[in-house]
Amino acid sequence: EDQVTQSPEALRLQEGESSSLNCSYTVSGLRGLFWYRQDPGKGPEFLFTLYSAGEEKEKERLKATLTKKESFLHITAPKPEDSATYLCAVIQGGSEKLVFGKGTKLTVNP
Amino acid sequence: DAGITQSPRHKVTETGTPVTLRCHQTENHRYMYWYRQDPGHGLRLIHYSYGVKDTDKGEVSDGYSVSRSKTEDFLLTLESATSSQTSVYFCAIRIGLASTGELFFGEGSRLTVL
């Protein structure tokens, strides 16, 4: 059973069309939820850390939020350069291991 | 730039041959990780190290071994490569006192086992 599930698998948006990506998790004792961006042929790039329900983080056109069961990555007025695969990952209590979801591939068309 | 270098970046090998991937960091960060990334599975932890000669297994460690004889280098070895180990391998480091989940990744090593 997957501990981290991301949806949708792929998302196509027009430039300026806002939307949200979802990350649901089933781990107990969440120690942190993390968002990464990955461009083709590159390693993942860290974006945000969220620790507790109600927490929000923002960076440019991206805003990450966290509830007790899921996290959302909101993309406001996206641009083509926001096209990438966005990965969600969690760490549960007592572990040193980061568990990743399978990612959402975002394409933003001009 | 966290100064991570992976080598080789691309390798094609045959089933049954040994393969070693190297991860080199230019700073003295304590934690280093090896992940593999496959379509349909996402990133999965193979092994990690929390200091020189201190390593632990991840979720997909079977068929892999690691060594860390000095702080800057973390080696991943496939003793006898199989086709199921065809993948993209990423090394990552945790910078200083950053959270366990805040990792900096290398550019990846693409391995093809024929």
Backbone of each chain as ProteinMPNN parsed JSONL, in Angstrom:
{"seq_chain_A": "EDQVTQSPEALRLQEGESSSLNCSYTVSGLRGLFWYRQDPGKGPEFLFTLYSAGEEKEKERLKATLTKKESFLHITAPKPEDSATYLCAVIQGGSEKLVFGKGTKLTVNP", "coords_chain_A": {"N_chain_A": [[0.841, -1.195, 0.0], [0.616, 2.134, -0.969], [2.244, 4.792, 0.662], [2.279, 7.413, 0.039], [0.37, 9.231, -2.158], [-0.032, 10.752, -5.217], [-1.954, 13.066, -7.118], [-3.359, 14.766, -9.981], [-1.863, 12.26, -12.211], [-0.83, 13.465, -14.418], [-0.994, 16.78, -15.696], [-2.295, 19.258, -17.723], [-2.064, 22.648, -18.426], [-3.154, 25.893, -19.483], [-1.188, 28.802, -20.004], [-1.386, 30.977, -17.289], [-3.62, 29.789, -16.229], [-4.825, 28.83, -13.282], [-4.339, 26.176, -10.861], [-4.416, 23.135, -8.84], [-2.292, 20.7, -7.283], [-2.429, 17.466, -5.82], [-1.474, 15.728, -2.834], [-1.769, 12.943, -1.031], [-1.427, 11.263, 2.102], [-0.592, 8.43, 4.174], [0.918, 7.857, 6.374], [1.722, 7.431, 9.84], [2.23, 9.623, 12.604], [3.46, 11.911, 11.349], [6.425, 13.49, 10.43], [7.163, 15.391, 8.718], [6.345, 16.957, 5.589], [7.243, 17.162, 2.234], [7.905, 19.066, -0.666], [9.073, 18.745, -3.978], [10.599, 19.771, -7.04], [11.108, 18.5, -10.292], [12.973, 18.651, -13.153], [13.183, 17.469, -16.577], [15.677, 14.985, -16.991], [17.161, 15.857, -14.875], [18.128, 16.07, -11.355], [15.878, 15.944, -8.508], [14.653, 19.035, -7.116], [14.58, 20.742, -4.125], [11.678, 22.262, -2.728], [9.663, 23.008, -0.667], [9.01, 22.641, 2.905], [6.638, 21.253, 5.086], [5.228, 21.064, 8.283], [3.052, 20.829, 10.063], [-0.537, 20.515, 10.332], [-2.433, 23.002, 8.734], [-0.373, 24.657, 8.167], [1.298, 26.797, 5.83], [3.223, 27.491, 2.911], [4.944, 29.676, 0.703], [6.203, 30.409, -2.567], [7.067, 32.39, -5.062], [4.966, 31.676, -7.68], [3.923, 29.482, -6.482], [2.202, 27.764, -3.899], [2.123, 25.937, -0.981], [0.113, 23.812, 0.995], [-1.071, 22.195, 4.018], [-2.964, 19.544, 5.405], [-4.397, 17.242, 7.814], [-4.439, 14.926, 6.368], [-3.626, 15.337, 3.773], [-1.788, 17.211, 1.269], [-1.665, 20.204, -0.617], [-0.471, 21.594, -3.626], [-0.631, 24.634, -4.807], [-0.866, 26.347, -7.824], [-0.531, 29.41, -9.094], [-1.553, 31.396, -11.751], [0.178, 30.098, -13.778], [3.315, 29.802, -15.613], [4.989, 28.862, -18.684], [7.558, 28.024, -17.871], [7.124, 26.813, -15.482], [6.563, 24.26, -15.998], [7.131, 20.939, -15.207], [7.939, 17.97, -13.304], [6.313, 17.447, -10.299], [7.098, 16.461, -7.106], [6.073, 14.825, -4.15], [6.868, 14.121, -0.763], [7.278, 12.248, 2.297], [8.165, 11.989, 5.783], [7.988, 9.739, 8.395], [7.357, 9.401, 11.945], [10.176, 8.453, 13.882], [11.747, 7.585, 11.828], [14.414, 7.786, 9.434], [13.977, 7.966, 6.832], [13.024, 9.151, 3.701], [10.027, 9.089, 1.995], [8.797, 8.928, -1.204], [6.166, 10.125, -3.37], [4.738, 9.257, -6.612], [4.687, 11.365, -8.283], [3.501, 14.319, -10.081], [3.142, 15.228, -13.348], [3.465, 18.281, -14.726], [2.39, 20.324, -17.326], [2.631, 23.378, -18.875], [1.163, 25.266, -21.208], [1.977, 27.79, -23.604]], "CA_chain_A": [[0.0, 0.0, 0.0], [1.409, 3.346, -1.063], [2.11, 5.731, 1.768], [2.11, 8.737, -0.542], [-0.319, 9.15, -3.437], [-0.173, 12.057, -5.845], [-2.913, 13.143, -8.215], [-3.39, 13.726, -11.013], [-0.54, 11.834, -12.677], [-0.392, 14.477, -15.366], [-1.896, 17.927, -15.759], [-1.962, 20.26, -18.744], [-2.702, 23.934, -18.187], [-2.782, 27.024, -20.321], [-0.516, 29.856, -19.253], [-2.313, 31.818, -16.55], [-4.738, 28.991, -15.704], [-4.431, 28.336, -11.955], [-4.822, 24.849, -10.5], [-3.787, 22.548, -7.651], [-1.86, 19.319, -7.277], [-2.766, 16.857, -4.542], [-0.621, 14.691, -2.268], [-2.385, 12.367, 0.166], [-0.471, 10.386, 2.775], [-1.196, 7.547, 5.181], [1.86, 7.571, 7.448], [1.372, 7.892, 11.176], [3.312, 10.393, 13.211], [4.162, 12.657, 10.295], [7.478, 14.409, 10.885], [7.345, 16.454, 7.738], [5.94, 16.697, 4.213], [8.194, 17.918, 1.425], [7.638, 19.186, -2.099], [10.23, 18.896, -4.848], [10.378, 19.946, -8.473], [12.111, 17.795, -11.077], [12.995, 18.895, -14.598], [13.653, 16.283, -17.315], [17.111, 14.746, -17.013], [17.801, 16.487, -13.709], [17.729, 15.588, -10.05], [14.841, 16.757, -7.86], [15.055, 20.271, -6.454], [13.736, 20.981, -2.955], [10.852, 23.472, -2.747], [9.026, 23.375, 0.599], [8.764, 21.72, 4.004], [5.47, 21.536, 5.913], [5.33, 20.212, 9.458], [1.821, 20.593, 10.808], [-1.783, 20.883, 9.673], [-2.696, 24.432, 8.742], [0.82, 25.38, 7.743], [1.363, 27.18, 4.426], [4.484, 28.064, 2.46], [4.808, 30.248, -0.638], [7.402, 30.77, -3.316], [6.661, 32.883, -6.367], [3.604, 31.314, -8.057], [3.594, 28.237, -5.804], [1.81, 27.814, -2.497], [1.88, 24.6, -0.461], [-0.688, 23.765, 2.215], [-1.079, 20.874, 4.64], [-4.003, 19.142, 6.351], [-3.993, 16.015, 8.516], [-4.427, 13.775, 5.479], [-3.137, 15.646, 2.44], [-1.178, 18.493, 1.001], [-1.934, 20.735, -1.94], [0.449, 22.565, -4.206], [-1.429, 25.526, -5.632], [-0.07, 27.075, -8.801], [-1.31, 30.58, -9.5], [-1.142, 32.014, -13.021], [1.435, 29.457, -14.158], [4.02, 30.131, -16.844], [5.598, 27.653, -19.273], [8.737, 27.579, -17.128], [6.68, 26.019, -14.334], [6.421, 22.875, -16.454], [8.068, 20.043, -14.52], [7.27, 16.984, -12.473], [6.324, 17.86, -8.896], [7.144, 15.297, -6.229], [5.734, 14.979, -2.739], [7.537, 13.097, 0.038], [6.994, 12.349, 3.729], [8.95, 11.241, 6.766], [7.162, 9.439, 9.55], [8.051, 9.4, 13.208], [11.13, 7.383, 14.148], [12.431, 7.151, 10.604], [15.306, 8.704, 8.729], [13.796, 7.669, 5.407], [12.08, 9.985, 2.961], [9.235, 8.263, 1.085], [8.286, 9.779, -2.272], [5.087, 9.764, -4.26], [5.182, 9.029, -7.986], [4.808, 12.651, -8.956], [2.547, 14.866, -11.043], [3.819, 15.912, -14.447], [2.734, 19.487, -15.1], [2.761, 20.987, -18.578], [1.971, 24.665, -19.034], [1.278, 25.687, -22.611], [1.926, 29.258, -23.786]], "C_chain_A": [[0.874, 1.242, 0.0], [1.167, 4.246, 0.133], [1.85, 7.144, 1.266], [1.505, 8.581, -1.93], [-0.513, 10.54, -3.996], [-1.183, 11.989, -6.983], [-3.05, 14.581, -8.688], [-1.984, 13.294, -11.388], [0.041, 12.862, -13.623], [-1.45, 15.563, -15.457], [-1.403, 18.896, -16.821], [-2.759, 21.535, -18.466], [-2.302, 24.921, -19.265], [-2.075, 28.048, -19.428], [-1.553, 30.76, -18.596], [-3.471, 31.072, -15.915], [-4.319, 28.348, -14.385], [-5.027, 26.959, -11.677], [-4.085, 24.354, -9.254], [-3.402, 21.108, -7.897], [-2.097, 18.76, -5.88], [-1.738, 15.807, -4.136], [-1.308, 14.179, -1.008], [-1.421, 11.354, 0.785], [-1.17, 9.59, 3.869], [-0.246, 7.234, 6.328], [1.322, 8.093, 8.765], [2.545, 8.673, 11.752], [4.137, 11.145, 12.183], [5.188, 13.603, 10.905], [7.716, 15.537, 9.908], [6.858, 16.003, 6.379], [6.721, 17.661, 3.336], [7.749, 17.928, -0.031], [8.949, 19.439, -2.835], [9.742, 19.14, -6.274], [11.478, 19.194, -9.21], [11.927, 18.114, -12.555], [13.561, 17.669, -15.307], [15.174, 16.176, -17.315], [17.879, 15.338, -15.849], [17.388, 15.792, -12.413], [16.643, 16.466, -9.464], [15.442, 17.958, -7.142], [14.082, 20.567, -5.333], [12.98, 22.306, -3.087], [10.411, 23.887, -1.341], [9.074, 22.243, 1.609], [7.535, 22.193, 4.765], [5.488, 20.565, 7.077], [3.994, 19.893, 10.12], [0.616, 21.099, 10.043], [-2.045, 22.373, 9.834], [-1.522, 25.264, 8.267], [0.778, 25.653, 6.242], [2.743, 27.754, 4.131], [4.28, 28.575, 1.036], [6.164, 30.554, -1.247], [6.967, 31.123, -4.723], [5.212, 32.464, -6.645], [3.118, 30.05, -7.357], [3.226, 28.474, -4.343], [1.471, 26.398, -2.046], [1.113, 24.693, 0.841], [-0.744, 22.341, 2.729], [-2.288, 20.706, 5.545], [-3.525, 17.856, 7.014], [-3.891, 14.805, 7.588], [-3.795, 14.054, 4.127], [-2.489, 17.017, 2.375], [-1.557, 18.899, -0.413], [-0.799, 21.669, -2.348], [-0.355, 23.391, -5.194], [-0.498, 26.299, -6.557], [-0.946, 28.197, -9.36], [-0.707, 31.206, -10.751], [0.173, 31.418, -13.526], [1.988, 29.958, -15.482], [4.642, 28.856, -17.409], [6.808, 27.136, -18.5], [8.39, 26.84, -15.83], [6.472, 24.556, -14.709], [7.529, 22.024, -15.856], [7.251, 18.925, -13.889], [7.427, 17.411, -11.015], [6.162, 16.62, -8.016], [6.807, 15.685, -4.8], [6.416, 13.854, -1.978], [7.237, 13.321, 1.512], [8.033, 11.588, 4.531], [8.03, 10.98, 7.953], [8.022, 9.347, 10.806], [8.996, 8.217, 13.357], [11.905, 6.918, 12.949], [13.364, 8.229, 10.092], [15.057, 8.659, 7.231], [12.681, 8.5, 4.8], [11.367, 9.105, 1.946], [8.549, 9.171, 0.074], [7.017, 9.22, -2.9], [5.626, 9.645, -5.678], [5.22, 10.298, -8.819], [3.625, 13.019, -9.823], [3.338, 15.62, -12.092], [2.958, 17.074, -14.905], [3.291, 20.052, -16.39], [1.952, 22.268, -18.684], [2.226, 25.156, -20.45], [1.155, 27.199, -22.747], [0.659, 29.684, -24.504]], "O_chain_A": [[1.755, 1.397, 0.845], [0.03, 4.439, 0.564], [1.275, 7.97, 1.975], [2.059, 7.884, -2.78], [-1.087, 11.409, -3.339], [-1.262, 11.0, -7.711], [-2.88, 15.514, -7.903], [-1.011, 13.895, -10.932], [1.247, 13.105, -13.633], [-2.644, 15.303, -15.313], [-0.24, 19.301, -16.819], [-3.977, 21.494, -18.292], [-1.243, 24.796, -19.88], [-2.349, 28.131, -18.231], [-2.477, 31.246, -19.25], [-4.231, 31.655, -15.142], [-3.527, 27.406, -14.388], [-6.091, 26.619, -12.195], [-3.246, 25.056, -8.691], [-4.083, 20.381, -8.62], [-1.985, 19.476, -4.885], [-1.2, 15.089, -4.979], [-1.417, 14.908, -0.022], [-0.687, 10.672, 0.071], [-2.191, 10.009, 4.415], [-0.579, 6.413, 7.183], [0.568, 9.065, 8.807], [3.704, 8.413, 11.426], [5.363, 11.031, 12.15], [4.868, 14.409, 11.779], [8.387, 16.519, 10.225], [6.94, 14.822, 6.04], [6.845, 18.842, 3.659], [7.277, 16.92, -0.556], [9.8, 20.215, -2.4], [8.631, 18.765, -6.649], [12.641, 19.238, -8.811], [10.864, 17.878, -13.13], [14.331, 16.911, -14.717], [15.874, 17.147, -17.601], [19.11, 15.322, -15.838], [16.424, 15.027, -12.383], [16.493, 17.617, -9.875], [16.563, 17.914, -6.636], [12.875, 20.636, -5.566], [13.54, 23.324, -3.492], [10.743, 24.978, -0.877], [9.165, 21.067, 1.256], [7.395, 23.381, 5.057], [5.735, 19.373, 6.89], [3.821, 18.808, 10.676], [0.727, 21.999, 9.21], [-1.9, 22.932, 10.921], [-1.672, 26.455, 7.995], [0.278, 24.832, 5.473], [3.353, 28.41, 4.974], [3.535, 27.981, 0.257], [7.124, 30.902, -0.56], [6.547, 30.255, -5.488], [4.313, 32.867, -5.906], [2.005, 29.595, -7.619], [3.852, 29.274, -3.647], [0.632, 25.734, -2.654], [1.408, 25.534, 1.69], [-0.499, 21.391, 1.984], [-2.61, 21.586, 6.345], [-2.39, 17.427, 6.806], [-3.326, 13.778, 7.965], [-3.458, 13.12, 3.4], [-2.618, 17.848, 3.274], [-1.746, 18.056, -1.291], [-0.252, 22.419, -1.539], [-0.715, 22.92, -6.273], [0.524, 26.834, -6.128], [-1.962, 27.952, -10.011], [0.486, 31.505, -10.804], [1.163, 32.132, -13.685], [1.263, 30.46, -16.342], [4.805, 27.875, -16.684], [7.055, 25.93, -18.478], [9.276, 26.305, -15.164], [6.235, 23.714, -13.843], [8.712, 22.342, -15.981], [6.021, 18.936, -13.938], [8.533, 17.699, -10.556], [5.219, 15.844, -8.168], [7.211, 16.742, -4.313], [6.532, 12.743, -2.495], [6.973, 14.447, 1.932], [8.689, 10.673, 4.032], [7.374, 11.894, 8.453], [9.245, 9.231, 10.736], [8.645, 7.094, 12.992], [12.654, 5.945, 13.038], [13.134, 9.422, 10.289], [15.814, 9.233, 6.449], [11.56, 8.549, 5.307], [12.012, 8.448, 1.128], [7.807, 10.077, 0.45], [6.816, 8.007, -2.956], [6.805, 9.894, -5.93], [5.731, 10.297, -9.939], [2.85, 12.163, -10.248], [4.104, 16.531, -11.778], [1.853, 16.877, -15.413], [4.499, 20.237, -16.537], [0.725, 22.243, -18.592], [3.363, 25.425, -20.835], [0.325, 27.819, -22.084], [0.454, 30.875, -24.738]]}, "seq_chain_B": "DAGITQSPRHKVTETGTPVTLRCHQTENHRYMYWYRQDPGHGLRLIHYSYGVKDTDKGEVSDGYSVSRSKTEDFLLTLESATSSQTSVYFCAIRIGLASTGELFFGEGSRLTVL", "coords_chain_B": {"N_chain_B": [[24.52, 25.77, -5.21], [25.211, 22.568, -4.225], [27.436, 21.093, -4.664], [27.641, 18.371, -5.633], [28.773, 15.554, -7.307], [28.184, 13.069, -9.623], [29.352, 9.947, -10.881], [29.818, 7.23, -13.184], [27.969, 9.291, -15.538], [26.465, 8.082, -17.439], [25.998, 4.675, -18.199], [26.415, 1.58, -19.805], [26.037, -1.805, -19.393], [26.623, -5.356, -19.042], [24.555, -8.113, -18.059], [25.376, -9.618, -14.976], [27.855, -8.475, -14.596], [30.028, -6.535, -12.457], [29.265, -3.316, -11.085], [30.111, -0.025, -10.219], [28.971, 2.934, -8.842], [29.713, 6.336, -8.303], [29.494, 8.866, -5.854], [30.33, 12.112, -5.187], [31.029, 14.668, -2.912], [31.753, 18.108, -2.322], [31.847, 19.331, 0.072], [31.797, 18.841, 3.639], [29.448, 17.197, 4.363], [27.377, 15.278, 6.483], [25.299, 13.355, 6.033], [24.488, 11.154, 3.406], [22.862, 9.853, 0.499], [21.548, 7.196, -1.554], [19.359, 6.878, -4.21], [17.026, 5.242, -6.405], [15.298, 5.775, -9.479], [12.419, 4.95, -11.145], [10.068, 4.525, -13.803], [6.686, 4.561, -12.836], [7.247, 3.867, -10.252], [8.507, 5.875, -8.901], [10.822, 7.7, -6.8], [13.018, 5.72, -4.926], [14.531, 4.74, -1.894], [17.759, 3.391, -1.603], [20.198, 2.9, -0.106], [21.646, 4.588, 2.73], [23.947, 6.88, 4.283], [25.286, 7.906, 7.377], [27.641, 8.853, 8.207], [31.258, 8.411, 8.112], [31.906, 5.136, 7.296], [29.489, 4.43, 8.388], [26.495, 3.136, 7.609], [23.157, 2.435, 6.334], [20.282, 0.442, 5.468], [17.907, 1.041, 2.836], [14.618, 0.995, 1.369], [14.861, -0.632, -0.908], [17.202, -2.344, -0.964], [18.275, -4.821, -1.636], [20.672, -6.604, -3.525], [22.391, -4.551, -3.771], [25.283, -2.839, -2.535], [27.043, -0.599, -0.338], [29.636, 1.801, 0.292], [31.54, 3.904, 2.428], [34.285, 5.346, 2.859], [35.527, 7.711, 3.222], [34.558, 11.065, 4.045], [33.701, 12.576, 1.821], [33.032, 10.844, -0.28], [30.674, 8.503, -1.522], [29.965, 5.346, -2.325], [28.169, 3.266, -4.543], [27.57, -0.074, -5.136], [26.859, -2.586, -7.46], [26.988, -5.836, -7.245], [26.635, -7.942, -9.016], [25.262, -7.206, -11.781], [21.821, -6.961, -12.758], [19.079, -7.089, -15.128], [16.887, -5.897, -13.983], [17.932, -3.895, -12.517], [18.381, -1.825, -14.164], [18.093, 1.567, -14.398], [17.66, 4.972, -13.265], [19.958, 6.453, -11.207], [20.199, 8.334, -8.305], [22.178, 10.39, -6.295], [22.105, 11.933, -3.109], [22.399, 14.612, -0.724], [22.209, 15.737, 2.667], [22.08, 18.967, 3.748], [24.048, 20.277, 6.172], [22.421, 21.211, 9.111], [19.91, 20.909, 8.165], [16.484, 19.833, 7.758], [15.606, 16.337, 7.842], [14.226, 15.716, 5.508], [14.982, 17.557, 3.612], [16.713, 17.536, 0.983], [19.56, 17.671, -1.225], [20.016, 16.929, -4.536], [22.058, 15.029, -6.822], [22.907, 15.029, -10.367], [22.246, 12.63, -11.445], [22.739, 9.188, -12.491], [22.569, 7.291, -15.276], [21.879, 3.991, -15.723], [22.136, 1.161, -17.73], [21.383, -2.166, -18.018], [22.131, -4.84, -19.918]], "CA_chain_B": [[25.084, 24.51, -5.697], [25.711, 21.817, -3.093], [28.695, 20.463, -5.015], [27.546, 16.921, -5.76], [29.146, 15.031, -8.618], [27.971, 11.638, -9.79], [30.049, 9.371, -12.025], [29.63, 7.898, -14.462], [26.627, 9.821, -15.769], [25.785, 7.076, -18.253], [26.754, 3.43, -18.311], [25.753, 0.405, -20.336], [26.807, -2.971, -18.986], [25.955, -6.633, -19.294], [24.107, -8.883, -16.886], [26.401, -10.389, -14.289], [29.096, -7.726, -14.367], [29.957, -5.609, -11.326], [29.191, -1.905, -11.432], [30.211, 0.897, -9.089], [28.629, 4.335, -9.081], [30.369, 7.165, -7.289], [28.95, 10.166, -5.502], [31.367, 12.912, -4.551], [30.615, 15.997, -2.465], [32.91, 18.972, -2.1], [31.779, 19.843, 1.439], [31.814, 17.741, 4.604], [28.126, 16.913, 4.899], [27.383, 13.972, 7.141], [24.334, 12.41, 5.471], [24.452, 10.952, 1.957], [21.817, 8.889, 0.153], [21.401, 6.703, -2.924], [17.998, 6.561, -4.633], [16.796, 4.895, -7.798], [14.03, 6.299, -9.978], [11.878, 4.141, -12.224], [8.683, 4.848, -14.166], [5.685, 3.803, -12.101], [7.649, 3.646, -8.87], [9.042, 7.068, -8.269], [12.126, 7.603, -6.156], [13.067, 4.774, -3.816], [15.808, 4.777, -1.19], [18.52, 2.137, -1.659], [21.016, 2.92, 1.112], [22.098, 5.905, 3.102], [25.089, 6.914, 5.192], [25.235, 8.996, 8.344], [29.012, 9.15, 8.591], [32.243, 7.494, 7.553], [31.707, 3.718, 7.637], [28.155, 4.255, 8.977], [25.489, 3.061, 6.557], [21.953, 1.698, 6.665], [19.528, 0.052, 4.288], [16.644, 1.668, 2.504], [13.523, 0.075, 1.044], [15.18, -1.511, -2.032], [18.641, -2.527, -0.819], [18.733, -6.131, -2.123], [21.457, -6.556, -4.752], [23.259, -3.378, -3.717], [26.089, -2.565, -1.352], [27.588, 0.753, -0.337], [30.793, 2.034, 1.148], [31.895, 5.3, 2.648], [35.575, 5.299, 3.547], [35.842, 9.093, 3.547], [33.34, 11.87, 4.108], [33.265, 13.141, 0.55], [32.658, 9.862, -1.294], [29.706, 7.461, -1.177], [29.969, 4.46, -3.479], [27.104, 2.277, -4.674], [28.06, -1.185, -5.94], [26.019, -3.699, -7.875], [27.992, -6.908, -7.312], [26.365, -8.698, -10.238], [24.128, -6.432, -12.282], [20.705, -7.633, -13.418], [18.286, -6.171, -15.958], [15.951, -5.17, -13.115], [18.655, -2.765, -11.943], [18.368, -0.729, -15.124], [17.403, 2.631, -13.71], [18.421, 6.203, -13.043], [20.389, 6.475, -9.812], [20.472, 9.671, -7.796], [22.802, 10.603, -5.004], [21.605, 13.143, -2.453], [23.01, 14.935, 0.558], [21.491, 16.658, 3.545], [22.987, 20.069, 4.018], [24.197, 20.737, 7.542], [21.385, 20.898, 10.089], [18.604, 20.922, 7.503], [15.578, 18.735, 8.06], [15.858, 15.051, 7.19], [13.609, 15.646, 4.196], [15.479, 18.612, 2.722], [17.885, 16.953, 0.354], [20.048, 18.188, -2.493], [20.278, 15.781, -5.382], [22.939, 15.126, -7.964], [22.292, 15.046, -11.687], [21.802, 11.289, -11.792], [23.535, 8.277, -13.306], [21.652, 6.386, -15.993], [22.497, 2.672, -15.892], [21.405, 0.193, -18.545], [21.942, -3.515, -17.902], [21.62, -5.625, -21.053]], "C_chain_B": [[25.745, 23.769, -4.537], [26.971, 21.058, -3.431], [28.653, 18.96, -5.026], [27.89, 16.528, -7.179], [28.93, 13.534, -8.641], [28.754, 11.153, -11.0], [29.917, 7.849, -12.008], [28.21, 8.436, -14.598], [25.8, 8.85, -16.599], [26.665, 5.835, -18.311], [25.865, 2.344, -18.858], [26.628, -0.786, -19.982], [26.004, -4.23, -19.257], [25.583, -7.317, -17.979], [25.266, -9.679, -16.311], [27.684, -9.648, -14.014], [28.93, -6.813, -13.152], [29.966, -4.162, -11.813], [29.326, -1.083, -10.158], [29.899, 2.309, -9.55], [29.216, 5.152, -7.934], [29.607, 8.467, -7.099], [29.994, 10.923, -4.712], [30.792, 14.264, -4.152], [31.853, 16.808, -2.106], [32.921, 19.573, -0.694], [31.609, 18.672, 2.402], [30.447, 17.477, 5.229], [28.042, 15.472, 5.357], [26.515, 12.936, 6.426], [24.402, 12.372, 3.946], [23.521, 9.788, 1.648], [21.985, 8.43, -1.295], [19.938, 6.318, -3.144], [18.05, 6.011, -6.056], [15.422, 5.409, -8.206], [13.609, 5.514, -11.202], [10.454, 4.579, -12.533], [7.709, 3.966, -13.39], [6.017, 3.538, -10.651], [8.111, 4.91, -8.166], [10.416, 6.819, -7.685], [12.067, 6.651, -4.97], [14.466, 4.741, -3.222], [16.474, 3.404, -1.217], [19.319, 1.962, -0.366], [21.282, 4.375, 1.472], [23.243, 5.788, 4.1], [24.962, 8.12, 6.11], [26.606, 9.309, 8.906], [29.959, 8.15, 7.959], [32.058, 6.102, 8.153], [30.376, 3.445, 8.332], [27.102, 4.293, 7.886], [24.284, 2.264, 7.037], [21.176, 1.438, 5.391], [18.292, 0.912, 4.105], [15.632, 0.605, 2.135], [13.834, -0.895, -0.084], [16.675, -1.818, -2.047], [19.157, -3.864, -1.379], [19.469, -5.988, -3.448], [22.422, -5.386, -4.804], [24.076, -3.365, -2.423], [26.661, -1.169, -1.472], [28.831, 0.783, 0.532], [31.058, 3.519, 1.247], [33.152, 5.321, 3.506], [36.087, 6.703, 3.869], [34.594, 9.941, 3.368], [32.825, 12.24, 2.737], [32.778, 12.131, -0.481], [31.721, 8.794, -0.751], [29.554, 6.6, -2.415], [28.812, 3.468, -3.4], [27.6, 1.184, -5.612], [26.966, -2.198, -6.202], [26.988, -4.849, -8.11], [27.859, -7.714, -8.6], [25.086, -8.12, -10.841], [23.079, -7.309, -12.963], [19.887, -6.608, -14.199], [17.314, -5.35, -15.114], [16.621, -3.977, -12.422], [18.907, -1.656, -12.962], [17.513, 0.391, -14.544], [18.232, 3.911, -13.791], [18.705, 6.296, -11.549], [20.764, 7.894, -9.411], [21.147, 9.597, -6.436], [22.232, 11.888, -4.422], [22.36, 13.357, -1.151], [22.077, 15.816, 1.36], [22.492, 17.723, 3.956], [22.948, 20.446, 5.493], [23.098, 20.266, 8.468], [19.995, 20.926, 9.484], [17.786, 19.72, 7.923], [15.944, 17.486, 7.272], [15.315, 15.009, 5.776], [14.095, 16.687, 3.209], [16.807, 18.168, 2.138], [18.257, 17.702, -0.917], [20.529, 17.006, -3.325], [21.32, 16.093, -6.437], [22.163, 15.032, -9.264], [21.841, 13.668, -12.147], [22.805, 10.514, -12.628], [22.593, 7.278, -13.95], [22.386, 5.092, -16.28], [21.581, 1.772, -16.698], [22.119, -1.142, -18.441], [21.309, -4.383, -18.984], [21.605, -7.117, -20.747]], "O_chain_B": [[26.703, 24.257, -3.939], [27.54, 20.42, -2.546], [29.55, 18.32, -4.477], [27.367, 17.095, -8.138], [29.433, 12.813, -7.78], [28.826, 11.84, -12.019], [29.904, 7.242, -10.937], [27.335, 8.051, -13.822], [24.576, 8.804, -16.474], [27.886, 5.915, -18.45], [24.715, 2.193, -18.445], [27.831, -0.774, -20.243], [24.841, -4.165, -19.655], [26.218, -7.115, -16.944], [26.029, -10.321, -17.033], [28.529, -10.142, -13.268], [27.822, -6.37, -12.852], [30.594, -3.833, -12.82], [28.722, -1.409, -9.136], [30.479, 2.813, -10.513], [29.219, 4.735, -6.775], [29.14, 9.082, -8.057], [30.486, 10.441, -3.692], [30.143, 14.929, -4.959], [32.861, 16.269, -1.649], [33.88, 20.242, -0.308], [31.29, 17.573, 1.948], [30.29, 17.521, 6.449], [28.564, 14.565, 4.709], [26.927, 11.792, 6.235], [24.378, 13.408, 3.282], [23.403, 8.851, 2.437], [22.49, 9.164, -2.144], [19.358, 5.546, -2.381], [18.988, 6.275, -6.808], [14.501, 5.472, -7.391], [14.352, 5.422, -12.179], [9.712, 4.961, -11.628], [7.9, 2.753, -13.305], [5.18, 3.044, -9.897], [8.095, 4.976, -6.937], [11.089, 5.849, -8.033], [11.185, 6.756, -4.118], [15.461, 4.718, -3.946], [15.852, 2.39, -0.901], [19.131, 0.992, 0.367], [21.16, 5.273, 0.638], [23.472, 4.728, 4.683], [24.581, 9.21, 5.681], [26.729, 9.949, 9.95], [29.533, 7.169, 7.35], [32.058, 5.931, 9.372], [30.155, 2.335, 8.817], [26.84, 5.345, 7.302], [24.366, 1.516, 8.012], [21.369, 2.105, 4.375], [17.715, 1.433, 5.059], [15.762, -0.552, 2.536], [13.139, -1.903, -0.218], [17.343, -1.573, -3.052], [20.363, -4.017, -1.575], [18.979, -5.346, -4.377], [23.181, -5.24, -5.762], [23.622, -3.815, -1.372], [26.754, -0.618, -2.568], [29.049, -0.08, 1.382], [30.841, 4.284, 0.306], [33.077, 5.314, 4.735], [36.983, 6.862, 4.699], [33.684, 9.574, 2.625], [31.615, 12.22, 2.512], [32.163, 12.526, -1.472], [31.938, 8.249, 0.332], [29.068, 7.07, -3.444], [28.516, 2.91, -2.344], [28.001, 1.463, -6.742], [26.245, -2.614, -5.296], [27.737, -4.831, -9.087], [28.858, -8.116, -9.197], [23.978, -8.496, -10.461], [23.41, -8.273, -13.654], [19.992, -5.405, -13.958], [16.957, -4.233, -15.488], [15.944, -3.15, -11.812], [19.569, -0.664, -12.657], [16.34, 0.183, -14.233], [19.347, 3.923, -14.314], [17.789, 6.226, -10.73], [21.543, 8.564, -10.089], [20.736, 8.844, -5.554], [21.913, 12.821, -5.159], [22.888, 12.418, -0.555], [21.258, 16.549, 0.803], [23.587, 17.432, 4.439], [21.915, 20.888, 5.996], [22.863, 19.065, 8.601], [19.003, 20.964, 10.212], [18.324, 18.715, 8.386], [16.513, 17.563, 6.184], [15.886, 14.332, 4.92], [13.65, 16.692, 2.061], [17.872, 18.39, 2.714], [17.408, 18.283, -1.593], [21.338, 16.195, -2.876], [21.464, 17.229, -6.889], [20.934, 14.965, -9.272], [21.125, 13.554, -13.142], [23.606, 11.086, -13.367], [21.908, 6.517, -13.266], [23.391, 5.084, -16.991], [20.397, 1.636, -16.39], [23.31, -1.246, -18.736], [20.104, -4.63, -18.969], [21.205, -7.916, -21.594]]}, "name": "protein", "num_of_chains": 2, "seq": "EDQVTQSPEALRLQEGESSSLNCSYTVSGLRGLFWYRQDPGKGPEFLFTLYSAGEEKEKERLKATLTKKESFLHITAPKPEDSATYLCAVIQGGSEKLVFGKGTKLTVNPDAGITQSPRHKVTETGTPVTLRCHQTENHRYMYWYRQDPGHGLRLIHYSYGVKDTDKGEVSDGYSVSRSKTEDFLLTLESATSSQTSVYFCAIRIGLASTGELFFGEGSRLTVL"}
